[in-house]
Amino acid sequence: MRIVKNGDVHVSAPIGMPKKEVERFIEEHREWIAEARKKTYESQKRRADFYNKLPLKTREQADDALRRLKALIEPMVDQHSEEMGVKPSVVYYKAMISRWGVCNVKDKSICFSAYLLLLPEWCVEHVVVHELCHLLEPSHNARFHALMDKFFPRWKEARKMTRQICKMEEDEDE
């Protein structure tokens, strides 16, 4: 049994299990369900509060965020691209909440989340190097991690800090 993001209860049961047994199981776990729903709601609220710190509702807000994002990220991309011997075909920006960055290795494009503006600069730099490393190694294998070690030695620390920032905002219980 699990609670999904919208608060719905999903129960998995073996094929052929009588419906009454499933209903009894659910009834026996009413308190757990209520507590889990509450935690899920609170987690979703913290997540929304975190991302809402960057207002993007108006054209002016979005333009301002894009200007600040480009000013922050473009020098990092230029510096690390030269250092690493790679060149993205295009760098663009979107308000992604599921990822900080995405590299399309086929067309060598990189997309960065506008929400990087909510992170410390050195954590943003970690994401930039991470995505550029994908131009050299598409998967997260040992070679990729060796490249990260070479080009951004503090990457594990930056990743941990980024996760802590999000967890403080998103879900302190995980």
C-alpha atoms as an extended CHARMM CRD file, in Angstrom:
* protein
*
       174  EXT
         1         1  MET       CA              0.0000000000        0.0000000000        0.0000000000  PROA      1               0.0000000000
         2         2  ARG       CA              1.3180000000        3.4620000000       -0.8610000000  PROA      2               0.0000000000
         3         3  ILE       CA              0.1530000000        7.0450000000       -0.9980000000  PROA      3               0.0000000000
         4         4  VAL       CA              0.8090000000        8.8390000000       -4.2840000000  PROA      4               0.0000000000
         5         5  LYS       CA              1.5150000000       12.5530000000       -4.6930000000  PROA      5               0.0000000000
         6         6  ASN       CA             -2.1310000000       13.5640000000       -5.0010000000  PROA      6               0.0000000000
         7         7  GLY       CA             -2.9870000000       11.6900000000       -1.7760000000  PROA      7               0.0000000000
         8         8  ASP       CA             -4.6910000000        8.6930000000       -3.3820000000  PROA      8               0.0000000000
         9         9  VAL       CA             -4.1530000000        5.2900000000       -1.7720000000  PROA      9               0.0000000000
        10        10  HSD       CA             -2.8110000000        2.5890000000       -4.0850000000  PROA      10              0.0000000000
        11        11  VAL       CA             -3.0870000000       -0.9790000000       -2.8830000000  PROA      11              0.0000000000
        12        12  SER       CA             -1.4670000000       -3.9500000000       -4.5960000000  PROA      12              0.0000000000
        13        13  ALA       CA             -2.8750000000       -7.3960000000       -3.8710000000  PROA      13              0.0000000000
        14        14  PRO       CA             -2.3490000000      -10.8360000000       -5.3660000000  PROA      14              0.0000000000
        15        15  ILE       CA             -4.7020000000      -11.8550000000       -8.1390000000  PROA      15              0.0000000000
        16        16  GLY       CA             -7.6230000000      -13.7360000000       -6.6880000000  PROA      16              0.0000000000
        17        17  MET       CA             -7.4090000000      -12.2170000000       -3.2090000000  PROA      17              0.0000000000
        18        18  PRO       CA            -10.9690000000      -11.6570000000       -2.0220000000  PROA      18              0.0000000000
        19        19  LYS       CA            -12.0960000000       -8.0400000000       -2.0830000000  PROA      19              0.0000000000
        20        20  LYS       CA            -13.1910000000       -8.3330000000        1.5580000000  PROA      20              0.0000000000
        21        21  GLU       CA             -9.6040000000       -9.1380000000        2.6130000000  PROA      21              0.0000000000
        22        22  VAL       CA             -8.2840000000       -6.1030000000        0.7590000000  PROA      22              0.0000000000
        23        23  GLU       CA            -10.9470000000       -3.8990000000        2.3520000000  PROA      23              0.0000000000
        24        24  ARG       CA            -10.1280000000       -5.3380000000        5.7960000000  PROA      24              0.0000000000
        25        25  PHE       CA             -6.4220000000       -4.6100000000        5.2350000000  PROA      25              0.0000000000
        26        26  ILE       CA             -7.2320000000       -1.0140000000        4.2910000000  PROA      26              0.0000000000
        27        27  GLU       CA             -9.5240000000       -0.6030000000        7.3090000000  PROA      27              0.0000000000
        28        28  GLU       CA             -6.8300000000       -1.9710000000        9.6520000000  PROA      28              0.0000000000
        29        29  HSD       CA             -4.4120000000        0.6410000000        8.3290000000  PROA      29              0.0000000000
        30        30  ARG       CA             -6.6850000000        3.6990000000        8.4500000000  PROA      30              0.0000000000
        31        31  GLU       CA             -4.3920000000        5.5130000000       10.9040000000  PROA      31              0.0000000000
        32        32  TRP       CA             -1.3140000000        4.8060000000        8.7790000000  PROA      32              0.0000000000
        33        33  ILE       CA             -3.1850000000        6.0630000000        5.7000000000  PROA      33              0.0000000000
        34        34  ALA       CA             -4.2140000000        9.2830000000        7.4390000000  PROA      34              0.0000000000
        35        35  GLU       CA             -0.6500000000        9.9410000000        8.6740000000  PROA      35              0.0000000000
        36        36  ALA       CA              0.8890000000        9.0900000000        5.2860000000  PROA      36              0.0000000000
        37        37  ARG       CA             -1.5840000000       11.3720000000        3.4920000000  PROA      37              0.0000000000
        38        38  LYS       CA             -0.7210000000       14.1850000000        5.8980000000  PROA      38              0.0000000000
        39        39  LYS       CA              3.0280000000       13.7000000000        5.2890000000  PROA      39              0.0000000000
        40        40  THR       CA              2.4610000000       13.5760000000        1.5320000000  PROA      40              0.0000000000
        41        41  TYR       CA              0.4440000000       16.7980000000        1.6350000000  PROA      41              0.0000000000
        42        42  GLU       CA              3.0780000000       18.5310000000        3.7590000000  PROA      42              0.0000000000
        43        43  SER       CA              5.8450000000       17.3430000000        1.4440000000  PROA      43              0.0000000000
        44        44  GLN       CA              3.9940000000       18.6240000000       -1.6110000000  PROA      44              0.0000000000
        45        45  LYS       CA              3.3890000000       21.9490000000        0.1390000000  PROA      45              0.0000000000
        46        46  ARG       CA              7.0900000000       22.3340000000        1.0200000000  PROA      46              0.0000000000
        47        47  ARG       CA              7.9910000000       21.4610000000       -2.5640000000  PROA      47              0.0000000000
        48        48  ALA       CA              5.5820000000       24.0710000000       -3.9320000000  PROA      48              0.0000000000
        49        49  ASP       CA              6.8410000000       26.6580000000       -1.4300000000  PROA      49              0.0000000000
        50        50  PHE       CA             10.4350000000       25.9980000000       -2.5330000000  PROA      50              0.0000000000
        51        51  TYR       CA              9.7300000000       26.4430000000       -6.2420000000  PROA      51              0.0000000000
        52        52  ASN       CA              7.4210000000       29.4040000000       -5.6210000000  PROA      52              0.0000000000
        53        53  LYS       CA             10.4170000000       31.3140000000       -4.2540000000  PROA      53              0.0000000000
        54        54  LEU       CA             11.2120000000       32.0240000000       -7.9010000000  PROA      54              0.0000000000
        55        55  PRO       CA              8.2470000000       33.9290000000       -9.2940000000  PROA      55              0.0000000000
        56        56  LEU       CA              7.7110000000       33.1540000000      -12.9840000000  PROA      56              0.0000000000
        57        57  LYS       CA              4.0490000000       34.0450000000      -13.3630000000  PROA      57              0.0000000000
        58        58  THR       CA              4.4000000000       37.1990000000      -15.4380000000  PROA      58              0.0000000000
        59        59  ARG       CA              6.3650000000       37.8370000000      -18.6270000000  PROA      59              0.0000000000
        60        60  GLU       CA              8.4570000000       40.3830000000      -16.7290000000  PROA      60              0.0000000000
        61        61  GLN       CA              9.3390000000       37.8470000000      -14.0150000000  PROA      61              0.0000000000
        62        62  ALA       CA             10.2130000000       35.1730000000      -16.5680000000  PROA      62              0.0000000000
        63        63  ASP       CA             12.3550000000       37.6110000000      -18.5830000000  PROA      63              0.0000000000
        64        64  ASP       CA             14.1670000000       38.7240000000      -15.4310000000  PROA      64              0.0000000000
        65        65  ALA       CA             14.8380000000       35.1110000000      -14.4180000000  PROA      65              0.0000000000
        66        66  LEU       CA             16.1250000000       34.2970000000      -17.9160000000  PROA      66              0.0000000000
        67        67  ARG       CA             18.4510000000       37.3020000000      -17.8750000000  PROA      67              0.0000000000
        68        68  ARG       CA             19.8560000000       36.3460000000      -14.4630000000  PROA      68              0.0000000000
        69        69  LEU       CA             20.1440000000       32.6740000000      -15.4480000000  PROA      69              0.0000000000
        70        70  LYS       CA             22.0690000000       33.4550000000      -18.6240000000  PROA      70              0.0000000000
        71        71  ALA       CA             24.3860000000       35.8210000000      -16.7270000000  PROA      71              0.0000000000
        72        72  LEU       CA             25.0810000000       33.0610000000      -14.2120000000  PROA      72              0.0000000000
        73        73  ILE       CA             25.3250000000       30.0030000000      -16.4560000000  PROA      73              0.0000000000
        74        74  GLU       CA             26.8090000000       31.1930000000      -19.7470000000  PROA      74              0.0000000000
        75        75  PRO       CA             30.2450000000       32.0940000000      -18.2920000000  PROA      75              0.0000000000
        76        76  MET       CA             30.3400000000       28.6970000000      -16.5570000000  PROA      76              0.0000000000
        77        77  VAL       CA             29.4610000000       26.8850000000      -19.7760000000  PROA      77              0.0000000000
        78        78  ASP       CA             32.1080000000       28.8500000000      -21.6970000000  PROA      78              0.0000000000
        79        79  GLN       CA             34.8200000000       28.2190000000      -19.1150000000  PROA      79              0.0000000000
        80        80  HSD       CA             34.1370000000       24.5260000000      -18.5920000000  PROA      80              0.0000000000
        81        81  SER       CA             33.4540000000       23.7880000000      -22.2730000000  PROA      81              0.0000000000
        82        82  GLU       CA             36.8980000000       25.0780000000      -23.1740000000  PROA      82              0.0000000000
        83        83  GLU       CA             38.5240000000       23.2300000000      -20.2890000000  PROA      83              0.0000000000
        84        84  MET       CA             36.7500000000       19.9680000000      -21.1890000000  PROA      84              0.0000000000
        85        85  GLY       CA             37.0640000000       20.2370000000      -24.9710000000  PROA      85              0.0000000000
        86        86  VAL       CA             33.3200000000       20.0850000000      -25.5960000000  PROA      86              0.0000000000
        87        87  LYS       CA             30.8330000000       22.4910000000      -27.1210000000  PROA      87              0.0000000000
        88        88  PRO       CA             27.0720000000       22.2360000000      -26.7150000000  PROA      88              0.0000000000
        89        89  SER       CA             25.1860000000       22.9910000000      -29.9250000000  PROA      89              0.0000000000
        90        90  VAL       CA             22.7050000000       25.1000000000      -27.9940000000  PROA      90              0.0000000000
        91        91  VAL       CA             22.0100000000       26.0010000000      -24.3800000000  PROA      91              0.0000000000
        92        92  TYR       CA             18.4590000000       26.8340000000      -23.4220000000  PROA      92              0.0000000000
        93        93  TYR       CA             16.3960000000       27.2820000000      -20.2820000000  PROA      93              0.0000000000
        94        94  LYS       CA             13.0250000000       26.0450000000      -19.0380000000  PROA      94              0.0000000000
        95        95  ALA       CA             11.1630000000       26.0900000000      -15.7330000000  PROA      95              0.0000000000
        96        96  MET       CA             11.7580000000       22.3840000000      -15.0410000000  PROA      96              0.0000000000
        97        97  ILE       CA             10.9790000000       21.1200000000      -11.5560000000  PROA      97              0.0000000000
        98        98  SER       CA             11.8880000000       17.4680000000      -12.0880000000  PROA      98              0.0000000000
        99        99  ARG       CA             15.4900000000       18.0750000000      -13.1890000000  PROA      99              0.0000000000
       100       100  TRP       CA             18.1810000000       20.7130000000      -12.7930000000  PROA      100             0.0000000000
       101       101  GLY       CA             19.5210000000       20.0780000000      -16.2640000000  PROA      101             0.0000000000
       102       102  VAL       CA             19.1450000000       17.8190000000      -19.2870000000  PROA      102             0.0000000000
       103       103  CYS       CA             21.6850000000       16.9640000000      -21.9570000000  PROA      103             0.0000000000
       104       104  ASN       CA             20.5480000000       15.5860000000      -25.2880000000  PROA      104             0.0000000000
       105       105  VAL       CA             23.6690000000       13.7380000000      -26.4170000000  PROA      105             0.0000000000
       106       106  LYS       CA             22.3290000000       13.1860000000      -29.9430000000  PROA      106             0.0000000000
       107       107  ASP       CA             22.0330000000       16.8680000000      -30.8330000000  PROA      107             0.0000000000
       108       108  LYS       CA             24.4430000000       18.0640000000      -28.1050000000  PROA      108             0.0000000000
       109       109  SER       CA             21.9160000000       20.4970000000      -26.6490000000  PROA      109             0.0000000000
       110       110  ILE       CA             21.7240000000       21.2890000000      -22.9600000000  PROA      110             0.0000000000
       111       111  CYS       CA             18.7300000000       22.6340000000      -21.0910000000  PROA      111             0.0000000000
       112       112  PHE       CA             19.0000000000       24.1460000000      -17.6310000000  PROA      112             0.0000000000
       113       113  SER       CA             16.1810000000       24.6610000000      -15.1620000000  PROA      113             0.0000000000
       114       114  ALA       CA             15.2880000000       28.2240000000      -14.2600000000  PROA      114             0.0000000000
       115       115  TYR       CA             15.0560000000       26.9920000000      -10.6700000000  PROA      115             0.0000000000
       116       116  LEU       CA             18.8430000000       26.7590000000      -10.5330000000  PROA      116             0.0000000000
       117       117  LEU       CA             18.5320000000       30.3770000000       -9.4320000000  PROA      117             0.0000000000
       118       118  LEU       CA             17.3940000000       29.0110000000       -6.0640000000  PROA      118             0.0000000000
       119       119  LEU       CA             20.7350000000       27.2460000000       -5.4650000000  PROA      119             0.0000000000
       120       120  PRO       CA             24.1520000000       28.5060000000       -4.3810000000  PROA      120             0.0000000000
       121       121  GLU       CA             26.4280000000       29.3530000000       -7.3100000000  PROA      121             0.0000000000
       122       122  TRP       CA             28.8280000000       26.4510000000       -6.7270000000  PROA      122             0.0000000000
       123       123  CYS       CA             25.8990000000       24.0000000000       -6.8190000000  PROA      123             0.0000000000
       124       124  VAL       CA             24.8140000000       25.5300000000      -10.1340000000  PROA      124             0.0000000000
       125       125  GLU       CA             28.3590000000       25.0730000000      -11.4230000000  PROA      125             0.0000000000
       126       126  HSD       CA             28.1620000000       21.4010000000      -10.4510000000  PROA      126             0.0000000000
       127       127  VAL       CA             25.0480000000       21.0180000000      -12.6260000000  PROA      127             0.0000000000
       128       128  VAL       CA             26.7600000000       22.7950000000      -15.5310000000  PROA      128             0.0000000000
       129       129  VAL       CA             29.7900000000       20.4800000000      -15.3570000000  PROA      129             0.0000000000
       130       130  HSD       CA             27.5010000000       17.4600000000      -14.9380000000  PROA      130             0.0000000000
       131       131  GLU       CA             25.6090000000       18.2450000000      -18.1330000000  PROA      131             0.0000000000
       132       132  LEU       CA             28.8080000000       19.0360000000      -20.0570000000  PROA      132             0.0000000000
       133       133  CYS       CA             30.2920000000       15.7070000000      -18.9330000000  PROA      133             0.0000000000
       134       134  HSD       CA             27.3690000000       14.0100000000      -20.6550000000  PROA      134             0.0000000000
       135       135  LEU       CA             28.7640000000       15.3160000000      -23.9510000000  PROA      135             0.0000000000
       136       136  LEU       CA             31.7770000000       13.1040000000      -23.2210000000  PROA      136             0.0000000000
       137       137  GLU       CA             29.9400000000       10.2220000000      -21.5320000000  PROA      137             0.0000000000
       138       138  PRO       CA             26.1650000000        9.7900000000      -21.9080000000  PROA      138             0.0000000000
       139       139  SER       CA             25.5610000000        7.4990000000      -18.9220000000  PROA      139             0.0000000000
       140       140  HSD       CA             26.2850000000        7.7610000000      -15.2120000000  PROA      140             0.0000000000
       141       141  ASN       CA             28.9760000000        5.0810000000      -15.2430000000  PROA      141             0.0000000000
       142       142  ALA       CA             32.4880000000        4.9500000000      -13.7570000000  PROA      142             0.0000000000
       143       143  ARG       CA             33.9200000000        6.9580000000      -16.6640000000  PROA      143             0.0000000000
       144       144  PHE       CA             31.3380000000        9.6900000000      -16.1190000000  PROA      144             0.0000000000
       145       145  HSD       CA             32.1770000000        9.8700000000      -12.4070000000  PROA      145             0.0000000000
       146       146  ALA       CA             35.8950000000        9.9900000000      -13.2130000000  PROA      146             0.0000000000
       147       147  LEU       CA             35.2050000000       12.9380000000      -15.5200000000  PROA      147             0.0000000000
       148       148  MET       CA             33.2610000000       14.6730000000      -12.7510000000  PROA      148             0.0000000000
       149       149  ASP       CA             36.1590000000       14.0180000000      -10.3540000000  PROA      149             0.0000000000
       150       150  LYS       CA             38.5420000000       15.5740000000      -12.8550000000  PROA      150             0.0000000000
       151       151  PHE       CA             36.5320000000       18.6340000000      -13.8610000000  PROA      151             0.0000000000
       152       152  PHE       CA             34.6270000000       19.3890000000      -10.6370000000  PROA      152             0.0000000000
       153       153  PRO       CA             36.2810000000       17.5660000000       -7.7100000000  PROA      153             0.0000000000
       154       154  ARG       CA             33.6880000000       18.8570000000       -5.1900000000  PROA      154             0.0000000000
       155       155  TRP       CA             30.7820000000       17.4140000000       -7.1870000000  PROA      155             0.0000000000
       156       156  LYS       CA             29.6950000000       14.9450000000       -4.4830000000  PROA      156             0.0000000000
       157       157  GLU       CA             29.6540000000       17.7080000000       -1.9040000000  PROA      157             0.0000000000
       158       158  ALA       CA             27.6960000000       19.9860000000       -4.2640000000  PROA      158             0.0000000000
       159       159  ARG       CA             25.1930000000       17.2370000000       -5.0480000000  PROA      159             0.0000000000
       160       160  LYS       CA             24.7360000000       16.5770000000       -1.3270000000  PROA      160             0.0000000000
       161       161  MET       CA             24.2440000000       20.2950000000       -0.6100000000  PROA      161             0.0000000000
       162       162  THR       CA             21.7070000000       20.5980000000       -3.4350000000  PROA      162             0.0000000000
       163       163  ARG       CA             19.7670000000       17.6240000000       -2.1180000000  PROA      163             0.0000000000
       164       164  GLN       CA             19.8520000000       19.0460000000        1.4150000000  PROA      164             0.0000000000
       165       165  ILE       CA             18.5220000000       22.4010000000        0.2120000000  PROA      165             0.0000000000
       166       166  CYS       CA             15.6670000000       20.6620000000       -1.5480000000  PROA      166             0.0000000000
       167       167  LYS       CA             14.9950000000       18.2610000000        1.3050000000  PROA      167             0.0000000000
       168       168  MET       CA             14.8520000000       21.0730000000        3.8290000000  PROA      168             0.0000000000
       169       169  GLU       CA             12.2090000000       22.6120000000        1.6390000000  PROA      169             0.0000000000
       170       170  GLU       CA             10.5870000000       19.4650000000        0.2760000000  PROA      170             0.0000000000
       171       171  ASP       CA             10.6440000000       16.6450000000        2.7630000000  PROA      171             0.0000000000
       172       172  GLU       CA             12.5500000000       16.6270000000        6.0180000000  PROA      172             0.0000000000
       173       173  ASP       CA             11.4380000000       13.0790000000        6.8240000000  PROA      173             0.0000000000
       174       174  GLU       CA             13.1430000000       11.2420000000        3.9550000000  PROA      174             0.0000000000
